[in-house]
Amino acid sequence: MIHFGLYKNKLTNGKEQFKAQVLSKETYNLDGVIDRMLEQGTTLTRQDIVAVLDLFFRTVMMLVLEGHNVLTPLVNLGVSIAGNFKSQDAPFDKKVHKVKARANANKVFKD
């Protein structure tokens, strides 16, 4: 269950003057997630899980850096380019244009 608190929204003056803020229980790093996976009962060892996740993360990063979009059940990943170009055939200029990582929640978080 998601717990939240309601706090005065200083940006509004109307009837709905409060905004919700999620009250996080704790933060899990990758080791904590692996611990939870192991608690669910699996024939995989910690080393198996670490190896598969390492391969997964390296492969996803490689695909994204090659310009591919990667769609997973949790998140959609890709890159975008920020900055304006003077013409349709203008070259990429590192001083003006920036390549940015793009991550969007997938439908498991939207339903």
C-alpha positions in Angstrom: 0.0 0.0 0.0 1.2 3.5 -0.8 1.1 5.9 2.1 1.0 9.6 1.5 0.6 12.9 3.3 -1.3 16.0 2.2 0.5 19.3 2.3 -0.5 22.8 1.5 0.2 23.7 -2.2 1.6 27.2 -2.2 1.1 27.5 -6.0 -2.8 27.4 -5.8 -5.4 29.6 -4.3 -8.5 27.6 -5.3 -10.6 25.1 -3.3 -8.1 22.2 -3.9 -5.1 23.7 -2.0 -3.4 20.5 -0.9 -1.1 18.2 -2.8 -0.2 14.6 -2.0 3.4 13.5 -1.2 4.3 9.8 -1.1 5.8 8.7 2.2 8.4 6.2 1.2 9.0 3.3 3.5 12.6 2.6 2.5 14.8 2.5 -0.5 16.0 -0.7 -2.0 19.3 -1.0 -4.0 20.0 -3.9 -6.3 21.3 -6.2 -3.5 18.1 -5.6 -1.6 16.0 -6.5 -4.6 18.0 -9.7 -5.1 17.4 -10.5 -1.4 13.7 -10.1 -1.9 13.9 -12.4 -5.0 15.7 -15.1 -3.0 13.1 -14.8 -0.2 10.4 -15.8 -2.6 11.9 -19.2 -3.1 13.9 -19.9 -6.2 16.3 -22.5 -7.5 18.5 -19.7 -8.6 21.5 -18.7 -6.5 22.5 -15.1 -5.7 25.4 -15.5 -8.2 23.0 -16.7 -10.9 20.8 -13.7 -10.4 23.7 -11.2 -10.3 25.1 -12.7 -13.5 21.8 -12.5 -15.4 21.1 -9.0 -14.2 24.6 -7.8 -15.1 24.2 -9.3 -18.6 20.7 -7.7 -18.9 21.9 -4.2 -17.8 25.0 -4.3 -20.0 22.9 -5.4 -23.0 20.2 -2.8 -22.4 22.8 0.0 -22.1 24.5 -1.2 -25.3 21.3 -1.2 -27.2 20.3 2.3 -26.0 23.7 3.7 -26.7 23.4 2.3 -30.3 20.2 4.3 -30.7 17.6 1.6 -30.1 14.5 1.9 -27.9 14.2 -0.8 -25.3 10.8 -1.8 -24.0 10.6 -3.8 -20.8 7.6 -4.5 -18.6 8.8 -1.8 -16.1 10.3 1.0 -18.2 10.8 2.1 -21.8 14.3 3.4 -22.4 15.9 5.3 -25.3 17.7 8.5 -26.1 16.7 11.9 -27.3 18.6 14.9 -28.6 18.1 18.4 -27.1 18.8 21.6 -28.8 17.7 23.3 -32.1 19.2 22.9 -35.5 19.5 25.8 -37.9 18.5 23.7 -40.9 17.4 20.2 -41.8 20.9 19.2 -42.9 22.8 20.9 -40.0 25.3 18.7 -38.2 25.2 17.7 -34.6 27.3 20.1 -32.5 28.3 19.0 -29.0 28.5 22.6 -27.9 24.8 23.2 -28.7 23.1 19.8 -28.8 22.9 17.2 -26.0 22.1 13.5 -26.1 19.9 12.7 -23.2 18.7 9.4 -21.7 15.0 8.9 -21.8 13.1 6.7 -19.4 9.3 6.3 -19.2 7.3 4.1 -16.9 5.6 1.2 -18.8 2.0 0.0 -18.4 2.6 -2.0 -15.2 2.9 1.3 -13.4 0.1 3.1 -15.4 -2.7 0.6 -14.7 
